[in-house]
Amino acid sequence: MTDIDDHRHCKVCGKPCDLTAETCSKACRRTLDERRQAKTNYTYLMYAAIAILAIFVVLQIGHI
């Protein structure tokens, strides 16, 4: 078909990179790691919020 080598694209900037790499550079790697950490922190925050709301509901039912 074409003479383009097999490759994948950087998950941050979209530039072509090696098949074994997720990112094209160390800067993109740092950005990707920061995004993943922020997503993980957000997930923990949401679980904590749900747990706190559940505790409030249980305490309110106990007062009825």
N, C-alpha and C positions, 0 to 999 in steps of 0.2 A: 504494500500500500504506500507507505511513506518512509522516508529515511530518518525518522525521529526515533532516538533511543528511548527505551522504556524509562519512565520516570513517574514521579508523583509530584504533587504541588504542595508547597508550604502551607500549613494550616493557618498561618497568620497573615502572610502577605500575598500568597498565591503564586509565587515564583516557582519555576521548576526546581526540583531537588532530587537527590539520590533516592532510589527505591527503599533504602533502609532507614532513611531519615524522615522525621515528621516535619522538621523545619529546615530552612536554608541557611540560617546563621545562628550565632550565639545570642544575638539580640532578639531574634524571633523566638528562640527557645525560652529566654527569660520571660518574654511577653506571654507565651503559651503557658508556662508554669504559673505565672501570676494570675492569669485568667482561671486556670484550673483551681488554684488555691482560693480565689474569690468565690468561685462556684461552690466549692466544698464548704467554705465558711457560711455562705448563704443557706445551704442545705441544713447545716447544723442549727442555724438561727431559726429556721422555719420549724424544725422538729422541737426545739426548745419552746417556741411560741405555742405550738399545739399542746405540748405537755403542760405548760402553765395554764392555758385556757381550760384544759381538762381538769386540772386541780381546782380551779375556781368553780367549775360546774359541779364537781363533786362536793366541794365545801358549801355551795349554795343549796344543793339538794339536802345536805345534812341539816341545814337550818330550817327547813320547811317542816 
